[in-house]
Amino acid sequence: AGIVTEDGTESFNVFERNFSLRTAGSRDAAPGNGYSATLPNPGGDGSAFWFRGPNNYIRNNVAASAAESGFGLPVTALGVVRAPKYKGAESSDETESVALDTNRATVLEFSNNEAYGAIQNGVDWAWSGSITRQKVWHASQHAVTANPTAKLVIDELVVRNDPALLAQADENPVGVWVSNYVGKEVTITKANVEG
């Protein structure tokens, strides 16, 4: 991945106004797509941005031509992890950290991001939270692939694909693919999907 948080305890970081181009995956990530903490290469699937945990602010970033996804927020929750209570706190010190249940935690912010070019998915999402004003251009599989742990709101999603390419028999992209029955509160508002 172009930008990675690897263990899921990273907290209160702001990822803003970054650009990642032509990220490639690696073979050692393939068995679990880099999502398991036991694999040697977390984030090695080729996503432009790959965030192991939900406790960060991700806004105004651009991903272009990634081997996997523009934005990867991994497919499984981590259970309970020790996270800092505040920015700069030491997560290994119990007085400065809290137990963060990633099954219930929400992404602090995910807004105004864009993914385009040769990508399979615009956003791979496995947390609760909101995807706001996301733009995805020319994803070959899904603009958004979502497996929320509880609640997901997608607001003002814009998706575009080339109708000439979509007419080919081997092309079958989807705007939003939600595939987790645990996530019982999924809301999509003001989406604009074409092609």
Accessible surface in RSA format (square Angstrom, percent):
REM  Atomic radii and reference values for relative SASA: ProtOr
REM  Chains: A
REM  Algorithm: Lee & Richards
REM  Probe-radius: 1.40
REM  Slices: 20
REM RES _ NUM      All-atoms   Total-Side   Main-Chain    Non-polar    All polar
REM                ABS   REL    ABS   REL    ABS   REL    ABS   REL    ABS   REL
RES ALA A   1    37.53  34.5   0.00   0.0  37.53  85.4   0.53   0.7  37.00  98.0
RES GLY A   2    42.52  52.4   0.00   N/A  42.52  52.4  14.68  40.3  27.83  62.3
RES ILE A   3    48.59  27.6  44.84  33.4   3.74   9.0  48.59  35.0   0.00   0.0
RES VAL A   4    58.56  38.5  30.14  27.3  28.42  68.5  30.14  26.2  28.42  77.1
RES THR A   5     7.86   5.6   5.06   5.1   2.80   6.7   7.81  10.5   0.05   0.1
RES GLU A   6   107.29  61.6  99.67  75.4   7.62  18.1  23.81  46.1  83.48  68.2
RES ASP A   7    78.94  55.3  65.54  65.2  13.40  31.7  32.73  77.0  46.21  46.1
RES GLY A   8     0.00   0.0   0.00   N/A   0.00   0.0   0.00   0.0   0.00   0.0
RES THR A   9    32.67  23.2  30.99  31.4   1.68   4.0  19.37  26.0  13.30  20.1
RES GLU A  10    41.56  23.9  32.83  24.8   8.73  20.8  35.20  68.1   6.35   5.2
RES SER A  11    11.08   9.4   0.03   0.0  11.05  25.5   0.00   0.0  11.08  15.5
RES PHE A  12    48.82  24.4  46.66  28.9   2.15   5.6  46.67  28.3   2.15   6.1
RES ASN A  13    53.05  36.6  51.50  49.8   1.55   3.7   9.75  23.5  43.30  41.9
RES VAL A  14    67.53  44.4  39.55  35.8  27.98  67.4  39.55  34.4  27.98  75.9
RES PHE A  15    32.37  16.2  31.30  19.4   1.07   2.8  32.37  19.6   0.00   0.0
RES GLU A  16    67.08  38.5  50.26  38.0  16.82  40.0   9.33  18.0  57.75  47.1
RES ARG A  17   190.33  79.9 158.35  80.7  31.98  76.1  52.39  71.6 137.94  83.6
RES ASN A  18    46.06  31.8  39.70  38.4   6.37  15.3   6.72  16.2  39.35  38.0
RES PHE A  19   115.92  58.0  85.80  53.1  30.11  78.4  85.80  52.0  30.11  86.2
RES SER A  20     8.98   7.6   4.35   5.8   4.63  10.7   7.22  15.4   1.76   2.5
RES LEU A  21    89.52  49.9  66.42  47.5  23.09  58.0  66.51  46.7  23.01  61.9
RES ARG A  22   181.22  76.1 159.26  81.2  21.97  52.3  55.00  75.2 126.22  76.5
RES THR A  23    20.14  14.3  11.71  11.9   8.43  20.1  16.75  22.5   3.39   5.1
RES ALA A  24    81.17  74.6  60.04  92.6  21.13  48.1  60.04  84.5  21.13  56.0
RES GLY A  25    37.28  46.0   0.00   N/A  37.28  46.0  11.23  30.8  26.05  58.3
RES SER A  26    49.94  42.2  34.62  46.2  15.31  35.3  43.14  91.9   6.80   9.5
RES ARG A  27   224.53  94.3 209.30 106.7  15.23  36.3  85.48 116.8 139.05  84.3
RES ASP A  28    66.91  46.9  53.90  53.6  13.01  30.8  37.71  88.7  29.20  29.1
RES ALA A  29     0.54   0.5   0.54   0.8   0.00   0.0   0.54   0.8   0.00   0.0
RES ALA A  30    76.14  70.0  48.53  74.9  27.61  62.8  56.77  80.0  19.37  51.3
RES PRO A  31   111.97  81.6  65.59  59.8  46.38 168.6  79.21  65.4  32.76 203.6
RES GLY A  32    27.87  34.4   0.00   N/A  27.87  34.4  22.87  62.7   5.00  11.2
RES ASN A  33    49.24  34.0  48.96  47.3   0.28   0.7  17.23  41.5  32.01  30.9
RES GLY A  34     0.00   0.0   0.00   N/A   0.00   0.0   0.00   0.0   0.00   0.0
RES TYR A  35     9.86   4.6   9.55   5.4   0.31   0.8   9.27   7.0   0.60   0.7
RES SER A  36    43.84  37.0  36.24  48.4   7.60  17.5  31.75  67.6  12.09  16.9
RES ALA A  37    82.54  75.9  51.33  79.2  31.21  71.0  55.53  78.2  27.01  71.5
RES THR A  38   127.36  90.6  93.26  94.6  34.10  81.3  84.87 114.0  42.50  64.2
RES LEU A  39    35.17  19.6  29.26  20.9   5.91  14.9  29.27  20.6   5.91  15.9
RES PRO A  40   100.98  73.6  62.16  56.7  38.83 141.1  75.07  62.0  25.91 161.1
RES ASN A  41    39.01  26.9  37.81  36.5   1.21   2.9   4.91  11.8  34.10  33.0
RES PRO A  42    32.28  23.5  24.61  22.4   7.67  27.9  24.61  20.3   7.67  47.7
RES GLY A  43     0.87   1.1   0.00   N/A   0.87   1.1   0.74   2.0   0.14   0.3
RES GLY A  44     6.28   7.7   0.00   N/A   6.28   7.7   6.14  16.8   0.15   0.3
RES ASP A  45    13.18   9.2   0.11   0.1  13.06  30.9   4.86  11.4   8.32   8.3
RES GLY A  46     0.00   0.0   0.00   N/A   0.00   0.0   0.00   0.0   0.00   0.0
RES SER A  47     0.00   0.0   0.00   0.0   0.00   0.0   0.00   0.0   0.00   0.0
RES ALA A  48     0.34   0.3   0.34   0.5   0.00   0.0   0.34   0.5   0.00   0.0
RES PHE A  49     0.00   0.0   0.00   0.0   0.00   0.0   0.00   0.0   0.00   0.0
RES TRP A  50     0.08   0.0   0.08   0.0   0.00   0.0   0.08   0.0   0.00   0.0
RES PHE A  51     0.00   0.0   0.00   0.0   0.00   0.0   0.00   0.0   0.00   0.0
RES ARG A  52     9.17   3.8   9.17   4.7   0.00   0.0   0.19   0.3   8.98   5.4
RES GLY A  53     1.25   1.5   0.00   N/A   1.25   1.5   0.16   0.4   1.09   2.4
RES PRO A  54     1.32   1.0   0.17   0.2   1.16   4.2   1.15   0.9   0.17   1.1
RES ASN A  55    14.96  10.3  14.91  14.4   0.05   0.1   0.12   0.3  14.84  14.3
RES ASN A  56     0.93   0.6   0.64   0.6   0.29   0.7   0.48   1.1   0.46   0.4
RES TYR A  57    67.48  31.5  67.48  38.4   0.00   0.0  33.62  25.3  33.86  41.7
RES ILE A  58     1.83   1.0   1.83   1.4   0.00   0.0   1.83   1.3   0.00   0.0
RES ARG A  59    59.83  25.1  59.83  30.5   0.00   0.0  11.00  15.0  48.84  29.6
RES ASN A  60    46.79  32.3  35.86  34.7  10.93  26.3   8.65  20.8  38.14  36.9
RES ASN A  61     0.47   0.3   0.00   0.0   0.47   1.1   0.00   0.0   0.47   0.5
RES VAL A  62    42.91  28.2  42.91  38.8   0.00   0.0  42.91  37.3   0.00   0.0
RES ALA A  63     0.00   0.0   0.00   0.0   0.00   0.0   0.00   0.0   0.00   0.0
RES ALA A  64     1.34   1.2   1.08   1.7   0.27   0.6   1.08   1.5   0.27   0.7
RES SER A  65    33.44  28.3  27.76  37.0   5.68  13.1   9.05  19.3  24.39  34.2
RES ALA A  66     1.72   1.6   0.02   0.0   1.70   3.9   1.12   1.6   0.60   1.6
RES ALA A  67    49.98  46.0  26.38  40.7  23.60  53.7  39.53  55.7  10.45  27.7
RES GLU A  68    27.29  15.7  27.29  20.6   0.00   0.0   0.15   0.3  27.13  22.2
RES SER A  69     0.00   0.0   0.00   0.0   0.00   0.0   0.00   0.0   0.00   0.0
RES GLY A  70     0.00   0.0   0.00   N/A   0.00   0.0   0.00   0.0   0.00   0.0
RES PHE A  71     0.00   0.0   0.00   0.0   0.00   0.0   0.00   0.0   0.00   0.0
RES GLY A  72     0.00   0.0   0.00   N/A   0.00   0.0   0.00   0.0   0.00   0.0
RES LEU A  73     0.64   0.4   0.29   0.2   0.35   0.9   0.29   0.2   0.35   0.9
RES PRO A  74     0.00   0.0   0.00   0.0   0.00   0.0   0.00   0.0   0.00   0.0
RES VAL A  75    66.73  43.9  53.25  48.2  13.48  32.5  53.32  46.3  13.41  36.4
RES THR A  76    75.67  53.8  71.29  72.3   4.38  10.4  65.22  87.6  10.45  15.8
RES ALA A  77    29.00  26.7   4.94   7.6  24.06  54.7   4.94   7.0  24.06  63.7
RES LEU A  78    43.30  24.1  14.83  10.6  28.47  71.6  21.18  14.9  22.12  59.5
RES GLY A  79    23.44  28.9   0.00   N/A  23.44  28.9  21.24  58.3   2.19   4.9
RES VAL A  80    98.37  64.7  68.19  61.7  30.18  72.7  68.19  59.2  30.18  81.9
RES VAL A  81    24.53  16.1  18.10  16.4   6.42  15.5  24.53  21.3   0.00   0.0
RES ARG A  82    93.13  39.1  89.03  45.4   4.10   9.8  57.59  78.7  35.54  21.5
RES ALA A  83     0.81   0.7   0.81   1.3   0.00   0.0   0.81   1.1   0.00   0.0
RES PRO A  84    17.14  12.5  15.76  14.4   1.38   5.0  15.76  13.0   1.38   8.6
RES LYS A  85   103.41  50.5  78.38  48.1  25.04  59.6  39.96  36.0  63.45  67.6
RES TYR A  86   114.65  53.5 111.19  63.3   3.45   9.0  92.65  69.6  22.00  27.1
RES LYS A  87   142.39  69.5 121.28  74.4  21.10  50.2  85.84  77.3  56.55  60.2
RES GLY A  88    80.15  98.8   0.00   N/A  80.15  98.8  41.23 113.2  38.91  87.2
RES ALA A  89    13.41  12.3   0.00   0.0  13.41  30.5   0.46   0.7  12.94  34.3
RES GLU A  90    92.68  53.2  89.84  68.0   2.83   6.7  33.74  65.3  58.94  48.1
RES SER A  91    32.97  27.9  29.11  38.8   3.86   8.9   2.98   6.3  29.99  42.0
RES SER A  92    94.90  80.2  58.68  78.3  36.21  83.4  52.47 111.7  42.43  59.4
RES ASP A  93    53.60  37.5  46.83  46.6   6.77  16.0  18.26  43.0  35.34  35.2
RES GLU A  94   136.01  78.1 122.06  92.3  13.95  33.2  39.27  76.0  96.74  79.0
RES THR A  95   104.69  74.5  88.40  89.6  16.29  38.8  83.70 112.4  20.99  31.7
RES GLU A  96    51.30  29.5  51.30  38.8   0.00   0.0   7.67  14.8  43.64  35.6
RES SER A  97     2.73   2.3   0.06   0.1   2.67   6.1   0.00   0.0   2.73   3.8
RES VAL A  98    63.84  42.0  60.44  54.7   3.40   8.2  63.84  55.5   0.00   0.0
RES ALA A  99    61.98  57.0  35.70  55.1  26.28  59.8  35.70  50.3  26.28  69.6
RES LEU A 100    30.26  16.9  29.61  21.2   0.66   1.6  30.26  21.3   0.00   0.0
RES ASP A 101    45.32  31.7  39.72  39.5   5.59  13.2  20.17  47.5  25.15  25.1
RES THR A 102     0.00   0.0   0.00   0.0   0.00   0.0   0.00   0.0   0.00   0.0
RES ASN A 103    70.63  48.7  66.70  64.5   3.93   9.5  19.73  47.5  50.91  49.2
RES ARG A 104   187.93  78.9 170.31  86.8  17.62  41.9  55.16  75.4 132.77  80.5
RES ALA A 105    14.70  13.5   4.42   6.8  10.28  23.4  14.59  20.5   0.11   0.3
RES THR A 106    67.70  48.2  62.11  63.0   5.60  13.3  36.85  49.5  30.85  46.6
RES VAL A 107     8.90   5.9   0.72   0.7   8.18  19.7   0.72   0.6   8.18  22.2
RES LEU A 108    66.77  37.2  38.13  27.3  28.65  72.0  40.53  28.5  26.24  70.6
RES GLU A 109    50.17  28.8  43.98  33.3   6.19  14.7  24.69  47.8  25.48  20.8
RES PHE A 110     3.28   1.6   0.27   0.2   3.01   7.8   0.27   0.2   3.01   8.6
RES SER A 111     7.66   6.5   7.55  10.1   0.12   0.3   6.29  13.4   1.37   1.9
RES ASN A 112    54.27  37.4  41.49  40.1  12.78  30.8  11.33  27.3  42.94  41.5
RES ASN A 113     1.28   0.9   0.03   0.0   1.25   3.0   0.14   0.3   1.14   1.1
RES GLU A 114    47.25  27.1  47.25  35.7   0.00   0.0   4.93   9.5  42.32  34.5
RES ALA A 115     0.00   0.0   0.00   0.0   0.00   0.0   0.00   0.0   0.00   0.0
RES TYR A 116    79.43  37.1  79.43  45.2   0.00   0.0  53.03  39.9  26.40  32.5
RES GLY A 117    21.72  26.8   0.00   N/A  21.72  26.8  20.26  55.6   1.46   3.3
RES ALA A 118    81.12  74.6  58.21  89.8  22.91  52.1  72.26 101.8   8.85  23.5
RES ILE A 119     5.65   3.2   0.00   0.0   5.65  13.6   2.86   2.1   2.79   7.6
RES GLN A 120    61.61  34.5  61.61  45.0   0.00   0.0  17.46  37.2  44.15  33.5
RES ASN A 121     7.40   5.1   7.40   7.2   0.00   0.0   0.00   0.0   7.40   7.2
RES GLY A 122     0.00   0.0   0.00   N/A   0.00   0.0   0.00   0.0   0.00   0.0
RES VAL A 123     0.00   0.0   0.00   0.0   0.00   0.0   0.00   0.0   0.00   0.0
RES ASP A 124    10.40   7.3  10.38  10.3   0.02   0.1   3.91   9.2   6.49   6.5
RES TRP A 125     2.29   0.9   0.00   0.0   2.29   5.4   0.46   0.2   1.83   3.0
RES ALA A 126     1.53   1.4   1.03   1.6   0.50   1.1   1.03   1.4   0.50   1.3
RES TRP A 127     0.00   0.0   0.00   0.0   0.00   0.0   0.00   0.0   0.00   0.0
RES SER A 128     1.77   1.5   1.77   2.4   0.00   0.0   1.77   3.8   0.00   0.0
RES GLY A 129    11.64  14.4   0.00   N/A  11.64  14.4  10.06  27.6   1.58   3.5
RES SER A 130    48.22  40.7  44.16  58.9   4.06   9.3  21.09  44.9  27.13  38.0
RES ILE A 131     0.15   0.1   0.15   0.1   0.00   0.0   0.15   0.1   0.00   0.0
RES THR A 132    26.32  18.7  26.02  26.4   0.30   0.7  13.05  17.5  13.27  20.1
RES ARG A 133    92.82  39.0  91.56  46.7   1.26   3.0  33.19  45.4  59.63  36.1
RES GLN A 134     0.75   0.4   0.54   0.4   0.21   0.5   0.35   0.8   0.39   0.3
RES LYS A 135    81.83  39.9  81.83  50.2   0.00   0.0  44.02  39.6  37.81  40.3
RES VAL A 136     0.72   0.5   0.18   0.2   0.55   1.3   0.18   0.2   0.55   1.5
RES TRP A 137    84.24  33.8  84.24  40.8   0.00   0.0  83.94  44.8   0.30   0.5
RES HIS A 138    85.24  46.6  75.23  52.3  10.01  25.6  50.43  52.0  34.81  40.5
RES ALA A 139     2.72   2.5   1.56   2.4   1.16   2.6   1.56   2.2   1.16   3.1
RES SER A 140    51.50  43.5  41.51  55.4   9.99  23.0  36.87  78.5  14.63  20.5
RES GLN A 141    79.69  44.6  77.01  56.3   2.67   6.4  21.90  46.6  57.79  43.8
RES HIS A 142    32.15  17.6  31.98  22.2   0.17   0.4  20.76  21.4  11.40  13.3
RES ALA A 143     1.14   1.0   0.00   0.0   1.14   2.6   0.00   0.0   1.14   3.0
RES VAL A 144     0.00   0.0   0.00   0.0   0.00   0.0   0.00   0.0   0.00   0.0
RES THR A 145    21.57  15.3  21.57  21.9   0.00   0.0  21.51  28.9   0.05   0.1
RES ALA A 146     0.00   0.0   0.00   0.0   0.00   0.0   0.00   0.0   0.00   0.0
RES ASN A 147    29.62  20.4  27.72  26.8   1.91   4.6   8.68  20.9  20.94  20.2
RES PRO A 148     0.00   0.0   0.00   0.0   0.00   0.0   0.00   0.0   0.00   0.0
RES THR A 149    21.88  15.6  15.70  15.9   6.19  14.7  16.56  22.2   5.32   8.0
RES ALA A 150    45.68  42.0  41.37  63.8   4.32   9.8  44.20  62.3   1.48   3.9
RES LYS A 151   100.81  49.2 100.81  61.9   0.00   0.0  47.72  43.0  53.09  56.6
RES LEU A 152     0.03   0.0   0.00   0.0   0.03   0.1   0.00   0.0   0.03   0.1
RES VAL A 153    39.76  26.2  39.72  36.0   0.03   0.1  39.72  34.5   0.03   0.1
RES ILE A 154     0.32   0.2   0.32   0.2   0.00   0.0   0.32   0.2   0.00   0.0
RES ASP A 155    28.45  19.9  28.19  28.1   0.25   0.6   8.00  18.8  20.45  20.4
RES GLU A 156    60.29  34.6  56.91  43.1   3.38   8.0  13.53  26.2  46.76  38.2
RES LEU A 157     0.20   0.1   0.18   0.1   0.02   0.1   0.18   0.1   0.02   0.1
RES VAL A 158    36.56  24.1  36.48  33.0   0.08   0.2  36.48  31.7   0.08   0.2
RES VAL A 159     4.92   3.2   4.92   4.5   0.00   0.0   4.92   4.3   0.00   0.0
RES ARG A 160    55.65  23.4  55.62  28.4   0.03   0.1  19.62  26.8  36.04  21.8
RES ASN A 161    19.78  13.6  10.53  10.2   9.25  22.3   0.76   1.8  19.02  18.4
RES ASP A 162    53.62  37.6  48.51  48.3   5.10  12.1  11.40  26.8  42.22  42.1
RES PRO A 163    94.64  69.0  86.58  78.9   8.07  29.3  88.31  72.9   6.33  39.3
RES ALA A 164    74.66  68.6  54.52  84.1  20.15  45.8  64.51  90.9  10.15  26.9
RES LEU A 165    92.10  51.3  92.10  65.9   0.00   0.0  92.10  64.7   0.00   0.0
RES LEU A 166    43.08  24.0  28.28  20.2  14.80  37.2  28.54  20.0  14.54  39.1
RES ALA A 167    88.45  81.3  48.48  74.8  39.97  90.9  61.12  86.1  27.33  72.4
RES GLN A 168    87.64  49.0  77.93  57.0   9.71  23.1  34.26  72.9  53.38  40.5
RES ALA A 169   112.59 103.5  68.48 105.7  44.11 100.3  80.52 113.4  32.06  84.9
RES ASP A 170   120.19  84.2  85.61  85.2  34.58  81.8  50.26 118.3  69.94  69.7
RES GLU A 171    56.44  32.4  44.84  33.9  11.60  27.6   3.28   6.4  53.16  43.4
RES ASN A 172   123.18  84.9 108.49 104.8  14.70  35.4  35.74  86.0  87.45  84.5
RES PRO A 173    33.00  24.0   9.57   8.7  23.43  85.2   9.89   8.2  23.11 143.6
RES VAL A 174    52.66  34.7  44.64  40.4   8.02  19.3  50.81  44.2   1.85   5.0
RES GLY A 175    16.29  20.1   0.00   N/A  16.29  20.1   4.72  12.9  11.57  25.9
RES VAL A 176    34.48  22.7  11.26  10.2  23.23  56.0  11.26   9.8  23.23  63.0
RES TRP A 177   119.75  48.1 117.28  56.8   2.47   5.8 109.16  58.2  10.59  17.2
RES VAL A 178    60.01  39.5  29.23  26.5  30.78  74.2  29.23  25.4  30.78  83.5
RES SER A 179    56.43  47.7  29.69  39.6  26.74  61.6  28.49  60.7  27.94  39.1
RES ASN A 180    40.93  28.2  32.34  31.2   8.59  20.7   7.49  18.0  33.44  32.3
RES TYR A 181   202.52  94.6 193.07 109.8   9.45  24.6 149.04 112.0  53.47  65.9
RES VAL A 182    99.46  65.5  88.70  80.3  10.77  25.9  92.57  80.4   6.89  18.7
RES GLY A 183     9.24  11.4   0.00   N/A   9.24  11.4   0.00   0.0   9.24  20.7
RES LYS A 184   172.47  84.1 136.23  83.6  36.24  86.3 107.57  96.8  64.90  69.1
RES GLU A 185   103.46  59.4  97.35  73.7   6.11  14.5  36.72  71.0  66.74  54.5
RES VAL A 186    51.09  33.6  20.38  18.5  30.70  74.0  20.38  17.7  30.70  83.3
RES THR A 187    62.20  44.2  58.74  59.6   3.46   8.2  37.05  49.8  25.15  38.0
RES ILE A 188    75.69  43.1  46.45  34.6  29.24  70.5  46.45  33.4  29.24  79.3
RES THR A 189    53.36  38.0  48.30  49.0   5.06  12.1  49.54  66.5   3.82   5.8
RES LYS A 190   149.00  72.7 115.76  71.0  33.24  79.2  91.93  82.7  57.07  60.8
RES ALA A 191    46.98  43.2  15.42  23.8  31.56  71.8  15.44  21.7  31.55  83.6
RES ASN A 192    64.48  44.5  59.96  57.9   4.51  10.9  17.11  41.2  47.36  45.8
RES VAL A 193    71.24  46.9  41.92  38.0  29.32  70.6  41.92  36.4  29.32  79.5
RES GLU A 194    92.60  53.2  87.42  66.1   5.18  12.3  34.06  65.9  58.54  47.8
RES GLY A 195    51.99  64.1   0.00   N/A  51.99  64.1  16.16  44.3  35.83  80.2
END  Absolute sums over single chains surface
CHAIN  1 A     9246.8       7260.9       1985.8       5059.9       4186.9
END  Absolute sums over all chains
TOTAL          9246.8       7260.9       1985.8       5059.9       4186.9
